[in-house]
Amino acid sequence: MNHAVTVFLFTLGLFLGMLLFLEIGRRIAVRRMREDTGAAGEGVGAVDGAVFALLGLLIAFTFSGASSRFDTRRQLIVEETNDIGTAYLRLDLLPADLQPALRESFRRYLDARIEVYRKLPDIAAAKKHLAKANELQRQIWHQAVAASRAEGASPAAPILLLPALNAMIDITTTRTMATQMHPPVIVFVMLFGLALAASLLAGYGMTGSKVRRWFHMLGFALVMAFAVYVILDIEYPRLGLIQVDAFDQALVDLRASMNP
């Protein structure tokens, strides 16, 4: 199932679940008040405060972590652009007759790298282009090693070019692993559970009137569900509404500068 649809259904379920627990909490309080008038809210303030505080902290930390990982992924795009650009410029250290083949390999490699992320959320297509990019990495490395030892190459070629190529190759692994860095599933389960528990307690406290406070109930559930939706969408960029595609333009611009 599409990630955006999955996240929407998850948050919709949370929204409906919170409304249900608000109503359950209210009914429990009403029943208790019938049995013991005025006792529904007695001595529960500390419990309410602890649960809501914990829920607030969990939302804050998960949002902060998701936002931090989102920024890291954008920075890695810029870093990869710089690494590829540096390695491409250092091809000037090689013999002139060996440069065209390597430059063409670089163009094909960058095309493959761009397509890896353009194909998302089609994971299968993205993996296909990732495999192609990895194969081109090996070809570029072998070509560069041979060219740096060829007659006419600058003595500085092995010292400057090969480390630049190594950085260009390493950043692809870093970016791939960055897309897989997420909090443990138990964190999201705990967030979901705490939101429902808070709804139960909030509903329990909404017994001052015989009329249901729909505005407050809907507002509370909607705000909480929306906060969780934003966290999940930021946590999985390129798969939902929040994207990092704008930063891919750096790679596209670099590719344009490589045209002969």
Stockholm file with secondary structure:
# STOCKHOLM 1.0

chainA/1-260         MNHAVTVFLFTLGLFLGMLLFLEIGRRIAVRRMREDTGAAGEGVGAVDGAVFALLGLLIAFTFSGASSRFDTRRQLIVEETNDIGTAYLRLDLLPADLQPALRESFRRYLDARIEVYRKLPDIAAAKKHLAKANELQRQIWHQAVAASRAEGASPAAPILLLPALNAMIDITTTRTMATQMHPPVIVFVMLFGLALAASLLAGYGMTGSKVRRWFHMLGFALVMAFAVYVILDIEYPRLGLIQVDAFDQALVDLRASMNP
#=GR chainA/1-260 SS CCHHHHHHHHHHHHHHHHHHHHHHHHHHHHHHHHHSTTCTTTTCHHHHHHHHHHHHHHHHHHHHHHHHHHHHHHHHHHHHHHHHHHHHHGGGGSCGGGHHHHHHHHHHHHHHHHHHHHSTTCHHHHHHHHHHHHHHHHHHHHHHHHHHHSTTCCTTHHHHHHHHHHHHHHHHHHHHHHTTCCCCHHHHHHHHHHHHHHHHHHHHHCCSSSSCCHHHHHHHHHHHHHHHHHHHHHHSTTTSSCCCHHHHHHHHHHHHHTCC
#=GC SS_cons         CCHHHHHHHHHHHHHHHHHHHHHHHHHHHHHHHHHSTTCTTTTCHHHHHHHHHHHHHHHHHHHHHHHHHHHHHHHHHHHHHHHHHHHHHGGGGSCGGGHHHHHHHHHHHHHHHHHHHHSTTCHHHHHHHHHHHHHHHHHHHHHHHHHHHSTTCCTTHHHHHHHHHHHHHHHHHHHHHHTTCCCCHHHHHHHHHHHHHHHHHHHHHCCSSSSCCHHHHHHHHHHHHHHHHHHHHHHSTTTSSCCCHHHHHHHHHHHHHTCC
//
